[in-house]
Amino acid sequence: MPRRPRLELPGVPMHVTQRGVNRGAVFVDDEDRTHYMSLLAETAATGALVIHAYVLMSNPVHLLVSSGELGSISSGLRWLGQC
């Protein structure tokens, strides 16, 4: 059964997590983290997202993110996850 869509409210920060495939490691070293941070900055700039806070762990990534437009968070983080 697929998960239900996120409730996105413009301007309201939401806590989002991203995990590796089968809960595997997302980051192996600092170079991976640096690359992810550059992709996150690009996503925020092009997707009109505001990143309030983030935590990069070996497996999960926690983000506190908001947007002024409906659907921007979902589409931006989809692109980020696919990169």
TORPA-4810 file (N, C-alpha, C, O; in nm, 3 decimals):
<nodes>
NODE_1_0.085_-0.118_0.000_0.000_0.000_0.000_0.089_0.124_0.000_0.175_0.136_0.087_M
NODE_2_0.071_0.215_-0.094_0.154_0.336_-0.099_0.122_0.429_0.018_0.012_0.428_0.073_P
NODE_3_0.222_0.509_0.052_0.197_0.604_0.163_0.108_0.716_0.113_0.103_0.746_-0.006_R
NODE_4_0.039_0.778_0.205_-0.049_0.889_0.169_0.035_1.012_0.136_0.144_1.030_0.190_R
NODE_5_-0.015_1.098_0.046_0.059_1.219_0.010_0.080_1.310_0.131_-0.002_1.314_0.223_P
NODE_6_0.191_1.383_0.130_0.219_1.479_0.237_0.119_1.594_0.231_0.073_1.632_0.124_R
NODE_7_0.087_1.647_0.346_0.005_1.767_0.354_0.100_1.886_0.352_0.169_1.913_0.450_L
NODE_8_0.104_1.956_0.241_0.192_2.073_0.227_0.111_2.200_0.242_0.013_2.220_0.171_E
NODE_9_0.152_2.284_0.334_0.090_2.413_0.353_0.194_2.521_0.322_0.302_2.518_0.380_L
NODE_10_0.164_2.614_0.234_0.261_2.717_0.197_0.311_2.794_0.319_0.232_2.841_0.401_P
NODE_11_0.443_2.806_0.331_0.505_2.882_0.439_0.519_2.808_0.570_0.581_2.861_0.662_G
NODE_12_0.464_2.688_0.581_0.472_2.613_0.706_0.585_2.510_0.695_0.583_2.425_0.606_V
NODE_13_0.685_2.518_0.784_0.796_2.423_0.778_0.748_2.280_0.805_0.659_2.256_0.887_P
NODE_14_0.809_2.186_0.734_0.778_2.046_0.759_0.906_1.966_0.775_1.008_1.995_0.713_M
NODE_15_0.898_1.865_0.860_1.011_1.775_0.885_1.004_1.663_0.783_0.905_1.591_0.775_H
NODE_16_1.112_1.647_0.705_1.118_1.546_0.600_1.242_1.461_0.623_1.349_1.513_0.656_V
NODE_17_1.228_1.331_0.606_1.344_1.243_0.615_1.363_1.172_0.482_1.267_1.143_0.411_T
NODE_18_1.488_1.145_0.450_1.524_1.065_0.332_1.618_0.955_0.380_1.708_0.980_0.461_Q
NODE_19_1.596_0.834_0.331_1.679_0.720_0.370_1.738_0.655_0.247_1.689_0.673_0.135_R
NODE_20_1.844_0.578_0.267_1.905_0.502_0.160_1.818_0.382_0.124_1.728_0.344_0.199_G
NODE_21_1.847_0.322_0.009_1.774_0.204_-0.036_1.797_0.092_0.064_1.911_0.063_0.102_V
NODE_22_1.690_0.028_0.105_1.695_-0.079_0.207_1.767_-0.034_0.333_1.834_-0.113_0.399_N
NODE_23_1.752_0.093_0.365_1.813_0.156_0.481_1.965_0.147_0.481_2.029_0.147_0.586_R
NODE_24_2.021_0.139_0.362_2.166_0.137_0.347_2.225_0.276_0.365_2.152_0.375_0.369_G
NODE_25_2.354_0.283_0.375_2.424_0.411_0.396_2.402_0.504_0.277_2.413_0.464_0.162_A
NODE_26_2.372_0.628_0.308_2.358_0.732_0.207_2.494_0.798_0.182_2.529_0.830_0.068_V
NODE_27_2.568_0.817_0.289_2.697_0.884_0.281_2.806_0.789_0.328_2.795_0.724_0.432_F
NODE_28_2.912_0.781_0.249_3.025_0.697_0.285_3.137_0.782_0.345_3.207_0.738_0.437_V
NODE_29_3.154_0.904_0.292_3.260_0.991_0.341_3.217_1.137_0.331_3.104_1.167_0.290_D
NODE_30_3.306_1.227_0.368_3.274_1.370_0.366_3.253_1.423_0.225_3.181_1.520_0.206_D
NODE_31_3.316_1.361_0.128_3.296_1.402_-0.011_3.150_1.381_-0.053_3.092_1.464_-0.124_E
NODE_32_3.090_1.271_-0.009_2.949_1.246_-0.037_2.861_1.352_0.028_2.766_1.401_-0.033_D
NODE_33_2.894_1.387_0.151_2.816_1.489_0.222_2.827_1.625_0.153_2.728_1.697_0.141_R
NODE_34_2.948_1.659_0.108_2.970_1.787_0.038_2.889_1.791_-0.092_2.828_1.893_-0.124_T
NODE_35_2.890_1.681_-0.165_2.813_1.675_-0.290_2.664_1.689_-0.261_2.593_1.760_-0.332_H
NODE_36_2.615_1.621_-0.158_2.473_1.631_-0.121_2.438_1.775_-0.084_2.332_1.825_-0.122_Y
NODE_37_2.526_1.842_-0.011_2.499_1.980_0.029_2.492_2.073_-0.092_2.410_2.165_-0.094_M
NODE_38_2.575_2.049_-0.193_2.567_2.132_-0.314_2.437_2.105_-0.389_2.376_2.197_-0.442_S
NODE_39_2.394_1.979_-0.394_2.266_1.947_-0.457_2.149_2.006_-0.377_2.051_2.052_-0.436_L
NODE_40_2.160_2.004_-0.245_2.055_2.063_-0.161_2.045_2.213_-0.184_1.935_2.268_-0.192_L
NODE_41_2.159_2.281_-0.196_2.159_2.425_-0.222_2.098_2.454_-0.359_2.023_2.550_-0.375_A
NODE_42_2.131_2.371_-0.458_2.074_2.390_-0.592_1.923_2.368_-0.591_1.848_2.441_-0.656_E
NODE_43_1.880_2.266_-0.518_1.736_2.238_-0.506_1.664_2.355_-0.441_1.556_2.394_-0.485_T
NODE_44_1.723_2.410_-0.335_1.660_2.522_-0.266_1.652_2.644_-0.356_1.552_2.716_-0.354_A
NODE_45_1.754_2.667_-0.434_1.756_2.786_-0.521_1.658_2.773_-0.637_1.588_2.869_-0.669_A
NODE_46_1.653_2.658_-0.700_1.568_2.642_-0.817_1.424_2.607_-0.781_1.333_2.634_-0.859_T
NODE_47_1.403_2.547_-0.667_1.269_2.505_-0.628_1.198_2.598_-0.534_1.090_2.566_-0.484_G
NODE_48_1.256_2.714_-0.508_1.198_2.812_-0.416_1.171_2.751_-0.279_1.068_2.776_-0.218_A
NODE_49_1.267_2.671_-0.232_1.257_2.609_-0.100_1.341_2.686_0.000_1.442_2.747_-0.035_L
NODE_50_1.299_2.682_0.125_1.376_2.740_0.234_1.416_2.626_0.325_1.330_2.556_0.380_V
NODE_51_1.546_2.606_0.341_1.598_2.501_0.429_1.625_2.567_0.564_1.715_2.650_0.576_I
NODE_52_1.547_2.530_0.665_1.561_2.589_0.798_1.668_2.517_0.880_1.743_2.580_0.954_H
NODE_53_1.674_2.384_0.865_1.771_2.304_0.940_1.791_2.172_0.869_1.705_2.127_0.792_A
NODE_54_1.905_2.110_0.894_1.931_1.979_0.836_2.025_1.901_0.926_2.103_1.958_1.002_Y
NODE_55_2.016_1.768_0.916_2.106_1.677_0.986_2.143_1.569_0.886_2.055_1.501_0.833_V
NODE_56_2.272_1.553_0.860_2.320_1.449_0.770_2.382_1.338_0.854_2.486_1.358_0.917_L
NODE_57_2.317_1.223_0.854_2.371_1.108_0.926_2.414_1.005_0.822_2.396_1.029_0.702_M
NODE_58_2.469_0.893_0.863_2.516_0.795_0.764_2.401_0.737_0.683_2.417_0.712_0.564_S
NODE_59_2.286_0.715_0.746_2.172_0.663_0.671_2.065_0.769_0.649_2.043_0.808_0.534_N
NODE_60_1.999_0.818_0.751_1.892_0.914_0.722_1.944_1.057_0.709_2.049_1.093_0.762_P
NODE_61_1.866_1.135_0.637_1.886_1.279_0.628_1.757_1.341_0.681_1.648_1.305_0.637_V
NODE_62_1.769_1.434_0.775_1.653_1.503_0.829_1.658_1.647_0.781_1.761_1.714_0.793_H
NODE_63_1.546_1.695_0.727_1.537_1.833_0.678_1.416_1.901_0.738_1.311_1.840_0.754_L
NODE_64_1.432_2.027_0.772_1.319_2.112_0.809_1.310_2.214_0.696_1.394_2.303_0.684_L
NODE_65_1.207_2.200_0.613_1.199_2.276_0.488_1.061_2.336_0.472_0.962_2.279_0.518_V
NODE_66_1.054_2.451_0.406_0.925_2.513_0.376_0.931_2.574_0.237_1.039_2.592_0.179_S
NODE_67_0.813_2.606_0.184_0.804_2.667_0.052_0.679_2.753_0.046_0.584_2.731_0.121_S
NODE_68_0.681_2.850_-0.041_0.565_2.935_-0.059_0.468_2.881_-0.162_0.358_2.935_-0.178_G
NODE_69_0.506_2.774_-0.232_0.422_2.719_-0.338_0.387_2.574_-0.308_0.470_2.498_-0.260_E
NODE_70_0.264_2.537_-0.337_0.222_2.398_-0.319_0.297_2.307_-0.416_0.314_2.341_-0.533_L
NODE_71_0.340_2.193_-0.367_0.406_2.094_-0.450_0.555_2.114_-0.468_0.623_2.026_-0.521_G
NODE_72_0.609_2.228_-0.426_0.751_2.255_-0.444_0.839_2.164_-0.359_0.945_2.120_-0.403_S
NODE_73_0.795_2.135_-0.239_0.874_2.049_-0.151_0.882_1.908_-0.209_0.990_1.850_-0.218_I
NODE_74_0.769_1.854_-0.248_0.767_1.719_-0.304_0.850_1.708_-0.432_0.931_1.616_-0.445_S
NODE_75_0.832_1.801_-0.523_0.905_1.792_-0.650_1.054_1.819_-0.629_1.137_1.753_-0.692_S
NODE_76_1.088_1.913_-0.543_1.229_1.942_-0.517_1.301_1.827_-0.451_1.413_1.792_-0.490_G
NODE_77_1.239_1.766_-0.351_1.303_1.656_-0.281_1.302_1.529_-0.365_1.388_1.443_-0.346_L
NODE_78_1.207_1.515_-0.455_1.210_1.402_-0.548_1.333_1.412_-0.636_1.405_1.314_-0.655_R
NODE_79_1.357_1.532_-0.690_1.475_1.553_-0.775_1.603_1.527_-0.696_1.696_1.462_-0.745_W
NODE_80_1.608_1.579_-0.573_1.725_1.562_-0.489_1.751_1.414_-0.461_1.865_1.369_-0.468_L
NODE_81_1.647_1.339_-0.431_1.663_1.196_-0.402_1.706_1.117_-0.524_1.775_1.016_-0.510_G
NODE_82_1.667_1.160_-0.641_1.704_1.088_-0.762_1.848_1.116_-0.805_1.908_1.038_-0.878_Q
NODE_83_1.903_1.228_-0.758_2.042_1.260_-0.794_2.136_1.175_-0.713_2.258_1.186_-0.727_C
</nodes>
